[in-house]
């Protein structure tokens, strides 16, 4: 059917061809033709049958994006929970080192007044993400898989902030104030949490099992 052929060609016009894409095109074409054939057999004319078959397919842009790998149906809340868990692990190590550093600077047990609120800044967001995930652990969403721009921006921000802190630390190292000690590692380590979370999030999404929406079957 020429009408179906033109329709499918339009759907895949911006898609790079491959054996897998060709197979999907053939499957989709056969599915539409089968629906049209069934409707025509029930008394509809060809034009009406074609419109019904296309309408029954729903959002094909989503299907095309999943077929081509531009988007993927994944468990977003699970990925968020795991990425925040990685942040919590990093934050726990960070706060432990910060506590030891403040204790060595003469703060003693008072270092806990820094460490505990700082650790809660990691623990509470993770708790919220965990609760949100547990409410519906199998919920999926179709989202773009390219998280590289977000990761790249967070890495650039971390580098800029770290360099600024190291520069200020170097300037004050020549003085006799409290800031003459090496403290710039703390904000650098703390800000690294953001690219860490983004990196883990993207990795979990890419490893999640893809689910391609099934084509709707014929109406009873």
N, C-alpha and C positions, 0 to 999 in steps of 0.2 A: 504494500500500500504506500503510494507516494506521499500521502499526507503524513503518515506515521514516520516515514523515512526523513522527511524534511523537519519534522518536529524533533526527532532524536538528534539529528545533525545540529540543530540550533542549540539544544541542551548541552552538547559536548563541544561546541565551537571553540571554546577557550581552553579545552583540556588536551594536554599532551598525550598523544596516542601511545598505547602499549598493549601487549597481549591481554593483560588483566582488564584494561579499560575496554578493549574490543569485546571481551566476553560479557562484561556488564552491559554494554550497548546492545548486544544480541539478546540477552536475557530480558532487558527492558522492552525492546522492540517486540519480542515474542509475547510478552505479557500484555502489552497494549493491543496487539492484533487479536489475541485470544478473547479479550474483553469485548472488542468491537464485534468480532464474529458472533459471540454469544448474544449481544444486544440486537444485532441485525436479525439473528434467528428468531428473536422474540418480537420482531415487528418494527424496530426503530430503523430510520434511514441511516446511511453511512455517516452523515455530518453529526447527527445527534449522538450516535454511538461513539464517535471519536471524542466529542466534548465530554460525554459521561466517563469515558475511559481516562482521559487526562485529569478530570476533576477528582476522580477516585484516587489518583496517585498522591494527592496532597502536595506538601512542600518538597519538590524535587531538588531545589537548590541545596537543601541540607543533605540529601542523598548523594548528589554529585560531589559535594565538598568532602563527604566521608569516603567515597570511592577513590577520589584523587589524593586523599591524605591531607587536604587543607584544614579539615576539621575532623574531630573524632568524638564519639560518644564515650565518655569516661566518668568515673566516680570522682567528681570534683571535690566533694567534702572530705572524702578519704585522703585525697592528695593534699588538701589544705591541712588536715589533721597531722599527717605524717611530716609535712614540712615544718609545722610549728613544733612538733616533737623534736625534730632535729635542732630547731632554734632553742628549745628548752634545754637540751643536752649541752649545746654550746654555751648557753647562758649560765648553766650550773657550773661548768668548768671556769667560765669567765669570772663569776662572782666569787668562787672559791679562791682563785688567784688574786682577785682584788682584795678580798678579806685578808689574805695572808700579807699582801703588800701593805695595806693600811696598818695591820698589827705590827709589822716590822718598822713602820714609821713612828711607832710610839702610841698608837691609838688603843692598842690592847683589845679588850672585849668590846670597846665602843665601836670597833669596826663592824660589828653586827648591825648597827644602826644604818650602815651603808649597804651591807650585803643583803639583808633580808628584804628591804623595799626593792632593791635592784633585782633580786631573784623573782619577786612577785611580778615584776614587769614582764618576765618570761612565762611564769607559771600560769597566771590568770588568763592571758590570751590563749594559751594552749588548752586550758580547761574549757573555755567557751567553744573552741573548735572541736574538741573531743565530744562535748555534749551535743553539739549540732550534728556531728557525724553519727553518733549513736542513735539519734532519733530516726534516722533513715539511712542505714549503712550502705544500702544497695542503690540509692538514688543516683541517676546519671544525668549528664547534661552534654549537649553538643557544643564544643568550644574550639577555637583555633588552637592548634598545637604549637605554633611558633611563639615560645615564651622568651626567645633570645633577646629581643629589644628591651624587655623589662629587666632581664638579668644584666644586660650590658649597661643600662642606665644606673642600676644600683651599684655595680662594680666601679663605674666612673665616680659616682658620688662618694663611695668608700675611699677610693684612692685620693680624691681631692681633699676630703675631710682629714684623712690620715696625714697627708703631706702638710696640711695647714697646722695640725696639732704638733707634728714633729718640728716644724719650723718655729712655732711659738716656744716649744719646749727648749729648743736650742738657744733661742734668744735669752730666755730666763735662766738657762743653765749657768750663765756668766754672773748672775746676781747672787744675793745672799738671802733671798726670800724662800718660802716653802716650795715655790715652783721650780727651784733650781735642780731638784731631783728628777729622775727619769719617770715621768708620769704619762707621757703621750701614748704609751702602749695601751692604756685603758680605753680611751675613746676609740682608738683604732680597732681594738678587739671588739668593742661593743657594737660599733657601726657595721662591722663585718657580718653581723647577724642577718641583716636585710638581704645581701646577695646570697648568703647561705640558704635562707628560706626560699628565695626565688629559684635557686639552682636545684634544690631538692624537689620543689614543687614541679618544675618542668620535667625532671627526670622521672618522677612517679607517673606523671601524665603520659609520657611517651611509653612507659613500660606497661601501662594499664591495657587490658584486653579491649580491642576494638569491637564494637557491636554495630553492624550494618543493619539499618531498619529493613524489615521484611516488606516486600511489595504486598499491597492489599490483595486478598484473594477475591474471587468473583462473588457477587452478592447472591444470597440464597433466593 
